[in-house]
């Protein structure tokens, strides 16, 4: 099992600051599958 608590990721985009994740909690049980999808440049690989 994987557990993530209060995950935050912020990055700069030009003069702006982007909160890609803010206070995210996630639990992934053994055998579960996870898909991360979103637009190009949306921070999926961050």
PyMOL Python script that loads the backbone (N, CA, C, O; Angstrom):
from pymol import cmd

cmd.read_pdbstr("""\
ATOM      1  N   UNK A   1       0.843  -1.171   0.000  1.00  0.00           N
ATOM      2  CA  UNK A   1       0.000   0.000   0.000  1.00  0.00           C
ATOM      3  C   UNK A   1       0.893   1.240   0.000  1.00  0.00           C
ATOM      4  O   UNK A   1       1.936   1.277   0.653  1.00  0.00           O
ATOM      5  N   UNK A   2       0.462   2.236  -0.738  1.00  0.00           N
ATOM      6  CA  UNK A   2       1.145   3.528  -0.761  1.00  0.00           C
ATOM      7  C   UNK A   2       0.209   4.580  -0.188  1.00  0.00           C
ATOM      8  O   UNK A   2      -0.979   4.608  -0.510  1.00  0.00           O
ATOM      9  N   UNK A   3       0.742   5.433   0.651  1.00  0.00           N
ATOM     10  CA  UNK A   3      -0.040   6.534   1.213  1.00  0.00           C
ATOM     11  C   UNK A   3       0.735   7.831   1.052  1.00  0.00           C
ATOM     12  O   UNK A   3       1.908   7.917   1.417  1.00  0.00           O
ATOM     13  N   UNK A   4       0.081   8.823   0.511  1.00  0.00           N
ATOM     14  CA  UNK A   4       0.649  10.164   0.379  1.00  0.00           C
ATOM     15  C   UNK A   4      -0.232  11.102   1.182  1.00  0.00           C
ATOM     16  O   UNK A   4      -1.459  11.015   1.118  1.00  0.00           O
ATOM     17  N   UNK A   5       0.384  11.996   1.935  1.00  0.00           N
ATOM     18  CA  UNK A   5      -0.379  12.915   2.788  1.00  0.00           C
ATOM     19  C   UNK A   5       0.102  14.343   2.586  1.00  0.00           C
ATOM     20  O   UNK A   5       1.300  14.622   2.631  1.00  0.00           O
ATOM     21  N   UNK A   6      -0.836  15.229   2.366  1.00  0.00           N
ATOM     22  CA  UNK A   6      -0.567  16.675   2.249  1.00  0.00           C
ATOM     23  C   UNK A   6       0.509  16.990   1.208  1.00  0.00           C
ATOM     24  O   UNK A   6       1.410  17.791   1.459  1.00  0.00           O
ATOM     25  N   UNK A   7       0.406  16.357   0.047  1.00  0.00           N
ATOM     26  CA  UNK A   7       1.382  16.574  -1.018  1.00  0.00           C
ATOM     27  C   UNK A   7       1.111  17.914  -1.700  1.00  0.00           C
ATOM     28  O   UNK A   7      -0.022  18.226  -2.067  1.00  0.00           O
ATOM     29  N   UNK A   8       2.167  18.689  -1.860  1.00  0.00           N
ATOM     30  CA  UNK A   8       2.065  19.986  -2.523  1.00  0.00           C
ATOM     31  C   UNK A   8       3.183  20.097  -3.544  1.00  0.00           C
ATOM     32  O   UNK A   8       4.328  19.745  -3.258  1.00  0.00           O
ATOM     33  N   UNK A   9       2.855  20.585  -4.734  1.00  0.00           N
ATOM     34  CA  UNK A   9       3.863  20.847  -5.769  1.00  0.00           C
ATOM     35  C   UNK A   9       3.544  22.190  -6.404  1.00  0.00           C
ATOM     36  O   UNK A   9       2.438  22.414  -6.895  1.00  0.00           O
ATOM     37  N   UNK A  10       4.515  23.069  -6.388  1.00  0.00           N
ATOM     38  CA  UNK A  10       4.366  24.412  -6.952  1.00  0.00           C
ATOM     39  C   UNK A  10       5.530  24.647  -7.906  1.00  0.00           C
ATOM     40  O   UNK A  10       6.668  24.280  -7.612  1.00  0.00           O
ATOM     41  N   UNK A  11       5.238  25.262  -9.052  1.00  0.00           N
ATOM     42  CA  UNK A  11       6.312  25.582  -9.985  1.00  0.00           C
ATOM     43  C   UNK A  11       6.068  26.941 -10.621  1.00  0.00           C
ATOM     44  O   UNK A  11       4.962  27.479 -10.576  1.00  0.00           O
ATOM     45  N   UNK A  12       7.114  27.478 -11.210  1.00  0.00           N
ATOM     46  CA  UNK A  12       7.033  28.786 -11.860  1.00  0.00           C
ATOM     47  C   UNK A  12       6.774  28.606 -13.344  1.00  0.00           C
ATOM     48  O   UNK A  12       7.328  27.715 -13.987  1.00  0.00           O
ATOM     49  N   UNK A  13       5.926  29.463 -13.868  1.00  0.00           N
ATOM     50  CA  UNK A  13       5.643  29.494 -15.305  1.00  0.00           C
ATOM     51  C   UNK A  13       5.716  30.955 -15.714  1.00  0.00           C
ATOM     52  O   UNK A  13       4.745  31.702 -15.595  1.00  0.00           O
ATOM     53  N   UNK A  14       6.882  31.344 -16.196  1.00  0.00           N
ATOM     54  CA  UNK A  14       7.110  32.758 -16.477  1.00  0.00           C
ATOM     55  C   UNK A  14       7.114  33.533 -15.171  1.00  0.00           C
ATOM     56  O   UNK A  14       7.856  33.196 -14.248  1.00  0.00           O
ATOM     57  N   UNK A  15       6.292  34.565 -15.090  1.00  0.00           N
ATOM     58  CA  UNK A  15       6.186  35.364 -13.868  1.00  0.00           C
ATOM     59  C   UNK A  15       5.169  34.796 -12.885  1.00  0.00           C
ATOM     60  O   UNK A  15       5.057  35.271 -11.755  1.00  0.00           O
ATOM     61  N   UNK A  16       4.430  33.780 -13.317  1.00  0.00           N
ATOM     62  CA  UNK A  16       3.369  33.207 -12.485  1.00  0.00           C
ATOM     63  C   UNK A  16       3.863  32.005 -11.687  1.00  0.00           C
ATOM     64  O   UNK A  16       4.811  31.328 -12.085  1.00  0.00           O
ATOM     65  N   UNK A  17       3.215  31.754 -10.567  1.00  0.00           N
ATOM     66  CA  UNK A  17       3.436  30.548  -9.780  1.00  0.00           C
ATOM     67  C   UNK A  17       2.199  29.675  -9.914  1.00  0.00           C
ATOM     68  O   UNK A  17       1.075  30.145  -9.735  1.00  0.00           O
ATOM     69  N   UNK A  18       2.410  28.405 -10.230  1.00  0.00           N
ATOM     70  CA  UNK A  18       1.306  27.472 -10.448  1.00  0.00           C
ATOM     71  C   UNK A  18       1.318  26.420  -9.345  1.00  0.00           C
ATOM     72  O   UNK A  18       2.345  25.785  -9.104  1.00  0.00           O
ATOM     73  N   UNK A  19       0.186  26.233  -8.676  1.00  0.00           N
ATOM     74  CA  UNK A  19       0.030  25.155  -7.701  1.00  0.00           C
ATOM     75  C   UNK A  19      -0.510  23.936  -8.444  1.00  0.00           C
ATOM     76  O   UNK A  19      -1.712  23.831  -8.688  1.00  0.00           O
ATOM     77  N   UNK A  20       0.389  23.011  -8.802  1.00  0.00           N
ATOM     78  CA  UNK A  20      -0.028  21.799  -9.504  1.00  0.00           C
ATOM     79  C   UNK A  20      -0.760  20.859  -8.555  1.00  0.00           C
ATOM     80  O   UNK A  20      -1.724  20.201  -8.946  1.00  0.00           O
ATOM     81  N   UNK A  21      -0.301  20.795  -7.305  1.00  0.00           N
ATOM     82  CA  UNK A  21      -0.939  20.005  -6.257  1.00  0.00           C
ATOM     83  C   UNK A  21      -0.951  20.836  -4.989  1.00  0.00           C
ATOM     84  O   UNK A  21       0.009  21.550  -4.700  1.00  0.00           O
ATOM     85  N   UNK A  22      -2.027  20.747  -4.236  1.00  0.00           N
ATOM     86  CA  UNK A  22      -2.116  21.514  -2.988  1.00  0.00           C
ATOM     87  C   UNK A  22      -2.848  20.693  -1.938  1.00  0.00           C
ATOM     88  O   UNK A  22      -4.071  20.562  -1.988  1.00  0.00           O
ATOM     89  N   UNK A  23      -2.095  20.134  -0.979  1.00  0.00           N
ATOM     90  CA  UNK A  23      -2.691  19.397   0.127  1.00  0.00           C
ATOM     91  C   UNK A  23      -3.385  18.111  -0.282  1.00  0.00           C
ATOM     92  O   UNK A  23      -4.436  17.775   0.263  1.00  0.00           O
ATOM     93  N   UNK A  24      -2.812  17.388  -1.235  1.00  0.00           N
ATOM     94  CA  UNK A  24      -3.434  16.167  -1.753  1.00  0.00           C
ATOM     95  C   UNK A  24      -3.118  14.980  -0.845  1.00  0.00           C
ATOM     96  O   UNK A  24      -1.966  14.773  -0.463  1.00  0.00           O
ATOM     97  N   UNK A  25      -4.142  14.207  -0.503  1.00  0.00           N
ATOM     98  CA  UNK A  25      -3.997  12.936   0.208  1.00  0.00           C
ATOM     99  C   UNK A  25      -4.398  11.822  -0.750  1.00  0.00           C
ATOM    100  O   UNK A  25      -5.390  11.946  -1.468  1.00  0.00           O
ATOM    101  N   UNK A  26      -3.632  10.736  -0.764  1.00  0.00           N
ATOM    102  CA  UNK A  26      -3.918   9.644  -1.686  1.00  0.00           C
ATOM    103  C   UNK A  26      -3.489   8.330  -1.058  1.00  0.00           C
ATOM    104  O   UNK A  26      -2.393   8.227  -0.508  1.00  0.00           O
ATOM    105  N   UNK A  27      -4.352   7.328  -1.141  1.00  0.00           N
ATOM    106  CA  UNK A  27      -4.024   5.975  -0.705  1.00  0.00           C
ATOM    107  C   UNK A  27      -4.238   5.040  -1.885  1.00  0.00           C
ATOM    108  O   UNK A  27      -5.300   5.042  -2.508  1.00  0.00           O
ATOM    109  N   UNK A  28      -3.221   4.241  -2.186  1.00  0.00           N
ATOM    110  CA  UNK A  28      -3.305   3.270  -3.272  1.00  0.00           C
ATOM    111  C   UNK A  28      -3.094   1.894  -2.661  1.00  0.00           C
ATOM    112  O   UNK A  28      -2.010   1.587  -2.167  1.00  0.00           O
ATOM    113  N   UNK A  29      -4.121   1.077  -2.695  1.00  0.00           N
ATOM    114  CA  UNK A  29      -4.054  -0.263  -2.108  1.00  0.00           C
ATOM    115  C   UNK A  29      -3.341  -1.222  -3.057  1.00  0.00           C
ATOM    116  O   UNK A  29      -3.295  -0.994  -4.266  1.00  0.00           O
ATOM    117  N   UNK A  30      -2.787  -2.292  -2.499  1.00  0.00           N
ATOM    118  CA  UNK A  30      -2.161  -3.329  -3.312  1.00  0.00           C
ATOM    119  C   UNK A  30      -3.154  -3.817  -4.358  1.00  0.00           C
ATOM    120  O   UNK A  30      -4.313  -4.086  -4.044  1.00  0.00           O
ATOM    121  N   UNK A  31      -2.701  -3.929  -5.594  1.00  0.00           N
ATOM    122  CA  UNK A  31      -3.555  -4.403  -6.674  1.00  0.00           C
ATOM    123  C   UNK A  31      -4.329  -3.305  -7.380  1.00  0.00           C
ATOM    124  O   UNK A  31      -4.881  -3.542  -8.454  1.00  0.00           O
ATOM    125  N   UNK A  32      -4.385  -2.104  -6.806  1.00  0.00           N
ATOM    126  CA  UNK A  32      -5.065  -0.978  -7.459  1.00  0.00           C
ATOM    127  C   UNK A  32      -4.221  -0.470  -8.616  1.00  0.00           C
ATOM    128  O   UNK A  32      -3.004  -0.653  -8.642  1.00  0.00           O
ATOM    129  N   UNK A  33      -4.883   0.170  -9.571  1.00  0.00           N
ATOM    130  CA  UNK A  33      -4.200   0.810 -10.687  1.00  0.00           C
ATOM    131  C   UNK A  33      -4.455   2.305 -10.601  1.00  0.00           C
ATOM    132  O   UNK A  33      -5.505   2.748 -10.136  1.00  0.00           O
ATOM    133  N   UNK A  34      -3.491   3.058 -11.050  1.00  0.00           N
ATOM    134  CA  UNK A  34      -3.582   4.512 -10.989  1.00  0.00           C
ATOM    135  C   UNK A  34      -3.263   5.091 -12.357  1.00  0.00           C
ATOM    136  O   UNK A  34      -2.272   4.713 -12.983  1.00  0.00           O
ATOM    137  N   UNK A  35      -4.099   6.006 -12.817  1.00  0.00           N
ATOM    138  CA  UNK A  35      -3.874   6.700 -14.080  1.00  0.00           C
ATOM    139  C   UNK A  35      -3.839   8.187 -13.796  1.00  0.00           C
ATOM    140  O   UNK A  35      -4.723   8.724 -13.129  1.00  0.00           O
ATOM    141  N   UNK A  36      -2.813   8.846 -14.304  1.00  0.00           N
ATOM    142  CA  UNK A  36      -2.713  10.297 -14.184  1.00  0.00           C
ATOM    143  C   UNK A  36      -2.848  10.863 -15.586  1.00  0.00           C
ATOM    144  O   UNK A  36      -2.040  10.560 -16.464  1.00  0.00           O
ATOM    145  N   UNK A  37      -3.866  11.682 -15.796  1.00  0.00           N
ATOM    146  CA  UNK A  37      -4.055  12.255 -17.118  1.00  0.00           C
ATOM    147  C   UNK A  37      -4.374  13.734 -17.010  1.00  0.00           C
ATOM    148  O   UNK A  37      -4.885  14.207 -15.995  1.00  0.00           O
ATOM    149  N   UNK A  38      -4.069  14.440 -18.059  1.00  0.00           N
ATOM    150  CA  UNK A  38      -4.322  15.869 -18.096  1.00  0.00           C
ATOM    151  C   UNK A  38      -3.719  16.458 -19.352  1.00  0.00           C
ATOM    152  O   UNK A  38      -3.106  15.747 -20.148  1.00  0.00           O
ATOM    153  N   UNK A  39      -3.892  17.755 -19.529  1.00  0.00           N
ATOM    154  CA  UNK A  39      -3.406  18.401 -20.745  1.00  0.00           C
ATOM    155  C   UNK A  39      -1.880  18.494 -20.777  1.00  0.00           C
ATOM    156  O   UNK A  39      -1.221  18.417 -19.740  1.00  0.00           O
ATOM    157  N   UNK A  40      -1.340  18.657 -21.965  1.00  0.00           N
ATOM    158  CA  UNK A  40       0.085  18.890 -22.122  1.00  0.00           C
ATOM    159  C   UNK A  40       0.476  20.118 -21.318  1.00  0.00           C
ATOM    160  O   UNK A  40      -0.184  21.154 -21.388  1.00  0.00           O
ATOM    161  N   UNK A  41       1.555  19.994 -20.554  1.00  0.00           N
ATOM    162  CA  UNK A  41       2.005  21.109 -19.728  1.00  0.00           C
ATOM    163  C   UNK A  41       1.280  21.215 -18.411  1.00  0.00           C
ATOM    164  O   UNK A  41       1.459  22.191 -17.682  1.00  0.00           O
ATOM    165  N   UNK A  42       0.459  20.223 -18.088  1.00  0.00           N
ATOM    166  CA  UNK A  42      -0.339  20.260 -16.869  1.00  0.00           C
ATOM    167  C   UNK A  42       0.367  19.752 -15.622  1.00  0.00           C
ATOM    168  O   UNK A  42      -0.232  19.755 -14.547  1.00  0.00           O
ATOM    169  N   UNK A  43       1.622  19.314 -15.726  1.00  0.00           N
ATOM    170  CA  UNK A  43       2.382  18.898 -14.559  1.00  0.00           C
ATOM    171  C   UNK A  43       2.273  17.429 -14.199  1.00  0.00           C
ATOM    172  O   UNK A  43       2.571  17.060 -13.063  1.00  0.00           O
ATOM    173  N   UNK A  44       1.858  16.582 -15.121  1.00  0.00           N
ATOM    174  CA  UNK A  44       1.681  15.157 -14.823  1.00  0.00           C
ATOM    175  C   UNK A  44       2.978  14.464 -14.426  1.00  0.00           C
ATOM    176  O   UNK A  44       2.973  13.584 -13.566  1.00  0.00           O
ATOM    177  N   UNK A  45       4.075  14.850 -15.039  1.00  0.00           N
ATOM    178  CA  UNK A  45       5.343  14.173 -14.754  1.00  0.00           C
ATOM    179  C   UNK A  45       6.115  14.836 -13.623  1.00  0.00           C
ATOM    180  O   UNK A  45       7.211  14.394 -13.277  1.00  0.00           O
ATOM    181  N   UNK A  46       5.566  15.867 -13.057  1.00  0.00           N
ATOM    182  CA  UNK A  46       6.257  16.619 -12.011  1.00  0.00           C
ATOM    183  C   UNK A  46       6.375  15.801 -10.740  1.00  0.00           C
ATOM    184  O   UNK A  46       6.930  16.276  -9.749  1.00  0.00           O
TER     185      UNK A  46
END
""", "prot")
cmd.dss("prot")
cmd.show_as("cartoon", "prot")
cmd.util.cbc("prot")
cmd.orient("prot")
